[in-house]
Amino acid sequence: MLSKDEILNIATLARIGLSEKEIEKYRTELSAVLDYFKKLNELDVSEVEPIGHITGMQNVYRNDRNEDFGDSGREAIFKNAPETKDGYIKVKSVL
């Protein structure tokens, strides 16, 4: 069974205050939950293959590559910019 100090530590981590009555209530309830999890250790899972997730999907990443648009592409980008200065797109200050 969980001790009173352990319940108070959990309450502190959760940033909740507990009365003496609530401490005893949670002591029994949380202990029961943890005891139930101990029952899972009794299961024979030696033949169960571990999995990370059940869908079987894997992440697909694209290659990170740099493409040169050339001067014509650069000019096309600058045509869409509202304002440019010294070969850069001018934007409003952020800070």
N, C-alpha and C positions, 0 to 999 in steps of 0.2 A: 504494500500500500504506500502511496506517496505520502511524504511527510508534510507537515504544515509549512516548513521553510520552502519546500519545492513548489507548493501551491502558490505561496507568496512571490516566489521568484517568477513563476509563469505569469502571475497577475501583473507584476512589475514590467515584464517584457511586453505584455499586451496593453500596458498602460491603463489598467482598470483597478479600481479600489474594491476590496472585498470586506464584507463584515465577517464576524466570527462564524455566524450561521452559514454564510456562503462558502467560507473556507472548508468547513466540514462537508458541505454538500458536494463541492467540487472534488474534494479529496476522495470521496467514495465513487463518484461518477467517473472521474478521470482514471482512477485505479482500475475500475471495471473495464474501461475501454482498452487500457494497456494490457490487462490480463487476457482480453479477447485476442489481441494481436499476438500474444505469446502462444496461443493455440495454433497459429499459422506455422510456427516452428516445428510442430509435430507432423506436418504433412510431408510425404515423400515426394520431392520434386527432382529427384536424381535423373529422371528420364525426360524432363521438360526442358525444351530448348529455350534459352533466354532470348527475348526479343526487345528491341527498343521501342517499337510501335507496331500496331497490327496491320497497317495499310500496305507495308512493303515499299512505299514510295521512298525515293532517295532525292537529295538535293541535286539540281542540275545547274551548274554555273556556266556562264559564258566566259570566254577569254577576255581579259581586260587588255584592250589594244588601243593604240593611238592612230587615228586616221587623219591624214593631212588633206584639208579641203582645197589647198592651193589658193592662189590669189583670187580666182573667180569666186570660190566659195566664201572667202573672207569678205569680199565686196558685197556678196549677196546678204551675208549676215549683217554687215554694217548698214545696208539699206533699210533693214527692219528695225534698227536701233533708233530710238527717238533722238539721242544725242551722242556724239563721239568726241574724243579729245586725244590728240597725239597717238592715234592708232589703237585706242581702247574705247570700249563702250562706257559712257559716263552714266553713273547711277546716283541716286540720292544717297546721302550718308545714312548709315544704319544706326549709329549711336548718337 
